[in-house]
């Protein structure tokens, strides 16, 4: 016969039994039924689990979690979580709490989330789950310890792009915190976001059979120069395929509408094996996890370069040059290093135009003498570099260090690949420029500003066509060639390629006689319901507002705005991103207070006019997808006619948030 009691009575009885045992009070057990200590402990654990289940919490104190927990992490907080889940009856592991968050723990968290109304029940113990934990555990307010107040509502990562000047970096033996890769992360305007974790994947590349810890002492993660995490090199190993999620300390906040720089730095081991010198590894940001002001925790894998691009770096021994390194970095100067228009005269050369801005640093304890230096030049539209750069076969290109010009420039050979050049004597579309007799002394520990300047030929005729582009860069093609780049330490020992790290790679610039500047770009997105003859459709209206200033002549902006077959809203180039199989309709309008002619708006030389593109995208019947617009190009002219020139520059950095449309 069985007896059924109310849960409260059962709970009280279990509590008394547990209390008696915990206080040391003897329990009388007949000798014939004697049990071992292990069996008795197991019985008590089962009683505790039943008690916690019936009372809706745990019999112990609440733990103050300070980070999100997920698979791959370990620590005292994971142990506390496992202890709690054991108490609720959701976690059962033969060895008890291990302190390692594995698949069993994830399944237990998911079961607990489902039981407590936390959605989605994904097995990730983040801010939402921790708020629920604090409520059911201690009757608290639902806030988690160690978090940072955020302003706004729902937020997201609008875009993330690799930091251009962190490429092909070299990690020296016993070098600390060498930055090897970075992301510039844009928070949308809806909310501040706090970065909580990043998943990194290191690939061995040509590293043979050696493990990552044979190269790297540790790996650190920084946001805007502030360290948020540091793990040992052996955290990336064969067992996890060199792929691991790193939890970040609280405080990694990017304000709404701002950009934060997330950087991975690697420290080299102090005893790099000679067989491992020059071995390369690649790193990829597989995902970045963040929370917004609403407490939502999101793992971003698709914005910009997240999960799609890699950066390669190598491990080097710097003993050959008195531990001295020449570090080259692209300057944070978008006005020069990002794609833009260059105003070129039509009647003569345009001299001294800065086309690349960078820094040079002497790392180590020796002064460095830069005897020779080199750069790469590439043109489009024209067939020869000297059709763009003045001077004929004697290039009017100048190396400027700390405000003064150094060296004499000559063409050094056609650029063939990332590591080789051709010396056939022809000046082609890509050409090395060699600066002889530089003889600049860079003091140990000093960083100086440097630029490449160019004299441009006259535009608008032969040979220089308007719209031609020029890209000047300093990269591995140059530093790999020690005959092209000759840098010496105080002992007159030439630095090897391994002793020169970094690069300065900007973007191609277009040359025109008449140019313009685009500033104050703002974006807005509005969702609404419209009714047409086929039913009720949902649509979104996107607005791009900007100021355009004409320079050195009148500018005529094409007022056409039509859709073409590839989904681009031309003539003014807005790329519509959505499911290719879905059916959408478009309308586009350009408006301005500027004088309007038959096919364009006129902006007089030296004046600024405000323009607004209004693009409406409607989901036709049967269409279900997220719509997003990216500004690709602007059609314009120097005459009162339909636009015959397309400006792209860096317009693609202006894009809207995605918005879901369906046919309701």
Secondary structure, DSSP 4 states (H G I P E B T S, - for coil): ------HHHHHHHHHHHHHHHHTT------GGG---HHHHHHHHHHHHHHHHHHHTS-SSPPP---S-B-TT-BSHHHHHHHHHHHHTT----TT---SB--HHHHHHHHHHHHHTT-SS--S-B-HHHHHHHHHHHH---SPPTT-----BSS--EEEEEE-TT--SEEEETT---EEEEEEEEEE-TTB-EEEEEEEEEEE-TT-TT--GGGTEEEEEEEETTEEEEEEEGGGS-GGGTTEEEEEPPTT-EE-TT-EEEEEEEEEE-SS--GGGTT-EEEEEEEEEEEEETT--EEEE-SSTTTTT--EEEEEE--GGGTT-EEEEEE-S-HHHHS--EEE--SSS-EEEEEEEEEEEEEESSS-EEEEEEEEEEEEESSS-GGGTBTTTTS--EEEEETTEEESEEEEEEEE-SSS-EE-SS---SEEEEEEE---EEE-TT-EEEEEEEEEEPPSSSSSPPTT-EEEEEE-HHHHT-TTTSEEE-TT-PBPPGGGEEEEEE---EEEESSEEEEEEEEEEEEEEEEEETTEEEEEEEEEEEEEEEEESS-EEEE---EE-TTSEEETTTEEEES-TTS-EEEEEEEEESSEE-SSEEEE-TT-EEEEEEEEEEEE-TT-EEEEEEEE--EEEESSSSS--EEE-TTGGG-BPPPEEEE--
